[in-house]
Amino acid sequence: MRNILITVMMLIVVALLFTNIVNNGSTGMRNNIQTKGETANTDISALRAGP
C-alpha cells in the first residue's frame, strides 16, 4: 500500500513539473519553441524572397 502511495505522489509531482515547465503560459518551453519557430520561418521566407 505504501509503495502505491509513493508511486501516485511521484506521478503527481511529475505532472505538476511538466505543467509548470512546458505549458506555463507565456514563459513555458512550448511558447519559446513556437516563437523561435515563427522567427525561423520569417527569416527563411525573407531569404526566399530575395532582393
Backbone atoms as SQL, in Angstrom:
CREATE TABLE atoms (id INTEGER PRIMARY KEY, chain TEXT, resi INTEGER, resn TEXT, atom TEXT, x REAL, y REAL, z REAL);
INSERT INTO atoms VALUES
  (1, 'A', 1, 'MET', 'N', 0.826, -1.203, 0.000),
  (2, 'A', 1, 'MET', 'CA', 0.000, 0.000, 0.000),
  (3, 'A', 1, 'MET', 'C', 0.864, 1.258, 0.000),
  (4, 'A', 2, 'ARG', 'N', 1.934, 1.196, 0.785),
  (5, 'A', 2, 'ARG', 'CA', 2.835, 2.348, 0.871),
  (6, 'A', 2, 'ARG', 'C', 3.516, 2.618, -0.465),
  (7, 'A', 3, 'ASN', 'N', 3.896, 1.551, -1.162),
  (8, 'A', 3, 'ASN', 'CA', 4.546, 1.711, -2.469),
  (9, 'A', 3, 'ASN', 'C', 3.612, 2.367, -3.474),
  (10, 'A', 4, 'ILE', 'N', 2.352, 1.991, -3.439),
  (11, 'A', 4, 'ILE', 'CA', 1.381, 2.587, -4.356),
  (12, 'A', 4, 'ILE', 'C', 1.216, 4.073, -4.064),
  (13, 'A', 5, 'LEU', 'N', 1.163, 4.427, -2.795),
  (14, 'A', 5, 'LEU', 'CA', 1.029, 5.831, -2.415),
  (15, 'A', 5, 'LEU', 'C', 2.226, 6.643, -2.893),
  (16, 'A', 6, 'ILE', 'N', 3.413, 6.131, -2.707),
  (17, 'A', 6, 'ILE', 'CA', 4.626, 6.834, -3.145),
  (18, 'A', 6, 'ILE', 'C', 4.621, 6.983, -4.669),
  (19, 'A', 7, 'THR', 'N', 4.204, 5.940, -5.377),
  (20, 'A', 7, 'THR', 'CA', 4.155, 5.997, -6.836),
  (21, 'A', 7, 'THR', 'C', 3.162, 7.053, -7.313),
  (22, 'A', 8, 'VAL', 'N', 1.993, 7.082, -6.711),
  (23, 'A', 8, 'VAL', 'CA', 0.982, 8.059, -7.090),
  (24, 'A', 8, 'VAL', 'C', 1.472, 9.473, -6.798),
  (25, 'A', 9, 'MET', 'N', 2.111, 9.676, -5.661),
  (26, 'A', 9, 'MET', 'CA', 2.627, 11.004, -5.322),
  (27, 'A', 9, 'MET', 'C', 3.713, 11.429, -6.290),
  (28, 'A', 10, 'MET', 'N', 4.568, 10.514, -6.701),
  (29, 'A', 10, 'MET', 'CA', 5.616, 10.842, -7.667),
  (30, 'A', 10, 'MET', 'C', 5.019, 11.205, -9.023),
  (31, 'A', 11, 'LEU', 'N', 3.970, 10.501, -9.439),
  (32, 'A', 11, 'LEU', 'CA', 3.306, 10.826, -10.701),
  (33, 'A', 11, 'LEU', 'C', 2.671, 12.210, -10.649),
  (34, 'A', 12, 'ILE', 'N', 2.102, 12.568, -9.519),
  (35, 'A', 12, 'ILE', 'CA', 1.523, 13.903, -9.366),
  (36, 'A', 12, 'ILE', 'C', 2.607, 14.967, -9.461),
  (37, 'A', 13, 'VAL', 'N', 3.741, 14.718, -8.816),
  (38, 'A', 13, 'VAL', 'CA', 4.849, 15.677, -8.872),
  (39, 'A', 13, 'VAL', 'C', 5.349, 15.832, -10.298),
  (40, 'A', 14, 'VAL', 'N', 5.487, 14.748, -11.030),
  (41, 'A', 14, 'VAL', 'CA', 5.938, 14.809, -12.427),
  (42, 'A', 14, 'VAL', 'C', 4.935, 15.594, -13.273),
  (43, 'A', 15, 'ALA', 'N', 3.651, 15.360, -13.062),
  (44, 'A', 15, 'ALA', 'CA', 2.634, 16.087, -13.821),
  (45, 'A', 15, 'ALA', 'C', 2.688, 17.580, -13.515),
  (46, 'A', 16, 'LEU', 'N', 2.882, 17.941, -12.261),
  (47, 'A', 16, 'LEU', 'CA', 2.979, 19.355, -11.898),
  (48, 'A', 16, 'LEU', 'C', 4.227, 19.997, -12.485),
  (49, 'A', 17, 'LEU', 'N', 5.348, 19.289, -12.447),
  (50, 'A', 17, 'LEU', 'CA', 6.576, 19.819, -13.043),
  (51, 'A', 17, 'LEU', 'C', 6.400, 20.027, -14.541),
  (52, 'A', 18, 'PHE', 'N', 5.796, 19.052, -15.223),
  (53, 'A', 18, 'PHE', 'CA', 5.562, 19.184, -16.659),
  (54, 'A', 18, 'PHE', 'C', 4.705, 20.410, -16.956),
  (55, 'A', 19, 'THR', 'N', 3.645, 20.562, -16.186),
  (56, 'A', 19, 'THR', 'CA', 2.748, 21.686, -16.401),
  (57, 'A', 19, 'THR', 'C', 3.464, 23.010, -16.189),
  (58, 'A', 20, 'ASN', 'N', 4.267, 23.106, -15.155),
  (59, 'A', 20, 'ASN', 'CA', 4.948, 24.366, -14.858),
  (60, 'A', 20, 'ASN', 'C', 6.094, 24.671, -15.811),
  (61, 'A', 21, 'ILE', 'N', 6.783, 23.664, -16.290),
  (62, 'A', 21, 'ILE', 'CA', 7.948, 23.907, -17.144),
  (63, 'A', 21, 'ILE', 'C', 7.551, 24.028, -18.606),
  (64, 'A', 22, 'VAL', 'N', 6.732, 23.130, -19.095),
  (65, 'A', 22, 'VAL', 'CA', 6.443, 23.075, -20.525),
  (66, 'A', 22, 'VAL', 'C', 5.264, 23.964, -20.910),
  (67, 'A', 23, 'ASN', 'N', 4.191, 23.918, -20.154),
  (68, 'A', 23, 'ASN', 'CA', 2.960, 24.593, -20.568),
  (69, 'A', 23, 'ASN', 'C', 2.692, 25.886, -19.827),
  (70, 'A', 24, 'ASN', 'N', 3.689, 26.524, -19.298),
  (71, 'A', 24, 'ASN', 'CA', 3.465, 27.665, -18.410),
  (72, 'A', 24, 'ASN', 'C', 3.187, 28.946, -19.192),
  (73, 'A', 25, 'GLY', 'N', 2.048, 29.019, -19.829),
  (74, 'A', 25, 'GLY', 'CA', 1.596, 30.249, -20.490),
  (75, 'A', 25, 'GLY', 'C', 2.635, 30.890, -21.383),
  (76, 'A', 26, 'SER', 'N', 2.993, 32.141, -21.095),
  (77, 'A', 26, 'SER', 'CA', 3.897, 32.889, -21.967),
  (78, 'A', 26, 'SER', 'C', 5.364, 32.655, -21.635),
  (79, 'A', 27, 'THR', 'N', 5.670, 31.918, -20.571),
  (80, 'A', 27, 'THR', 'CA', 7.068, 31.700, -20.204),
  (81, 'A', 27, 'THR', 'C', 7.487, 30.245, -20.329),
  (82, 'A', 28, 'GLY', 'N', 6.599, 29.368, -20.772),
  (83, 'A', 28, 'GLY', 'CA', 6.924, 27.950, -20.871),
  (84, 'A', 28, 'GLY', 'C', 7.745, 27.621, -22.102),
  (85, 'A', 29, 'MET', 'N', 8.289, 26.408, -22.099),
  (86, 'A', 29, 'MET', 'CA', 9.106, 25.948, -23.212),
  (87, 'A', 29, 'MET', 'C', 8.315, 25.895, -24.508),
  (88, 'A', 30, 'ARG', 'N', 7.058, 25.494, -24.433),
  (89, 'A', 30, 'ARG', 'CA', 6.242, 25.381, -25.642),
  (90, 'A', 30, 'ARG', 'C', 6.134, 26.732, -26.334),
  (91, 'A', 31, 'ASN', 'N', 5.902, 27.785, -25.572),
  (92, 'A', 31, 'ASN', 'CA', 5.791, 29.127, -26.155),
  (93, 'A', 31, 'ASN', 'C', 7.131, 29.579, -26.732),
  (94, 'A', 32, 'ASN', 'N', 8.221, 29.292, -26.034),
  (95, 'A', 32, 'ASN', 'CA', 9.551, 29.669, -26.534),
  (96, 'A', 32, 'ASN', 'C', 9.866, 28.966, -27.848),
  (97, 'A', 33, 'ILE', 'N', 9.536, 27.687, -27.943),
  (98, 'A', 33, 'ILE', 'CA', 9.793, 26.936, -29.170),
  (99, 'A', 33, 'ILE', 'C', 8.944, 27.488, -30.310),
  (100, 'A', 34, 'GLN', 'N', 7.683, 27.799, -30.030),
  (101, 'A', 34, 'GLN', 'CA', 6.807, 28.348, -31.066),
  (102, 'A', 34, 'GLN', 'C', 7.314, 29.698, -31.551),
  (103, 'A', 35, 'THR', 'N', 7.762, 30.553, -30.634),
  (104, 'A', 35, 'THR', 'CA', 8.274, 31.873, -31.010),
  (105, 'A', 35, 'THR', 'C', 9.517, 31.743, -31.877),
  (106, 'A', 36, 'LYS', 'N', 10.444, 30.883, -31.484),
  (107, 'A', 36, 'LYS', 'CA', 11.668, 30.684, -32.270),
  (108, 'A', 36, 'LYS', 'C', 11.354, 30.099, -33.646),
  (109, 'A', 37, 'GLY', 'N', 10.379, 29.182, -33.709),
  (110, 'A', 37, 'GLY', 'CA', 9.983, 28.601, -34.994),
  (111, 'A', 37, 'GLY', 'C', 9.383, 29.634, -35.930),
  (112, 'A', 38, 'GLU', 'N', 8.550, 30.506, -35.380),
  (113, 'A', 38, 'GLU', 'CA', 7.960, 31.560, -36.212),
  (114, 'A', 38, 'GLU', 'C', 9.037, 32.515, -36.718),
  (115, 'A', 39, 'THR', 'N', 10.011, 32.834, -35.875),
  (116, 'A', 39, 'THR', 'CA', 11.113, 33.692, -36.292),
  (117, 'A', 39, 'THR', 'C', 11.918, 33.022, -37.409),
  (118, 'A', 40, 'ALA', 'N', 12.183, 31.729, -37.257),
  (119, 'A', 40, 'ALA', 'CA', 12.934, 30.996, -38.279),
  (120, 'A', 40, 'ALA', 'C', 12.154, 30.968, -39.592),
  (121, 'A', 41, 'ASN', 'N', 10.845, 30.751, -39.528),
  (122, 'A', 41, 'ASN', 'CA', 10.035, 30.747, -40.748),
  (123, 'A', 41, 'ASN', 'C', 10.064, 32.107, -41.436),
  (124, 'A', 42, 'THR', 'N', 10.000, 33.172, -40.665),
  (125, 'A', 42, 'THR', 'CA', 10.062, 34.518, -41.237),
  (126, 'A', 42, 'THR', 'C', 11.405, 34.748, -41.912),
  (127, 'A', 43, 'ASP', 'N', 12.489, 34.341, -41.247),
  (128, 'A', 43, 'ASP', 'CA', 13.831, 34.510, -41.824),
  (129, 'A', 43, 'ASP', 'C', 13.987, 33.716, -43.104),
  (130, 'A', 44, 'ILE', 'N', 13.482, 32.486, -43.113),
  (131, 'A', 44, 'ILE', 'CA', 13.579, 31.647, -44.319),
  (132, 'A', 44, 'ILE', 'C', 12.764, 32.243, -45.456),
  (133, 'A', 45, 'SER', 'N', 11.585, 32.746, -45.136),
  (134, 'A', 45, 'SER', 'CA', 10.754, 33.373, -46.165),
  (135, 'A', 45, 'SER', 'C', 11.429, 34.619, -46.738),
  (136, 'A', 46, 'ALA', 'N', 12.113, 35.370, -45.887),
  (137, 'A', 46, 'ALA', 'CA', 12.812, 36.568, -46.353),
  (138, 'A', 46, 'ALA', 'C', 13.978, 36.175, -47.270),
  (139, 'A', 47, 'LEU', 'N', 14.645, 35.071, -46.967),
  (140, 'A', 47, 'LEU', 'CA', 15.733, 34.605, -47.830),
  (141, 'A', 47, 'LEU', 'C', 15.196, 34.161, -49.190),
  (142, 'A', 48, 'ARG', 'N', 14.050, 33.520, -49.180),
  (143, 'A', 48, 'ARG', 'CA', 13.454, 33.008, -50.400),
  (144, 'A', 48, 'ARG', 'C', 13.007, 34.158, -51.311),
  (145, 'A', 49, 'ALA', 'N', 12.495, 35.225, -50.711),
  (146, 'A', 49, 'ALA', 'CA', 12.015, 36.359, -51.493),
  (147, 'A', 49, 'ALA', 'C', 13.160, 37.060, -52.207),
  (148, 'A', 50, 'GLY', 'N', 14.293, 37.146, -51.531),
  (149, 'A', 50, 'GLY', 'CA', 15.479, 37.747, -52.139),
  (150, 'A', 50, 'GLY', 'C', 15.323, 39.237, -52.402),
  (151, 'A', 51, 'PRO', 'N', 16.353, 39.809, -53.009),
  (152, 'A', 51, 'PRO', 'CA', 16.327, 41.254, -53.291),
  (153, 'A', 51, 'PRO', 'C', 15.472, 41.620, -54.482);
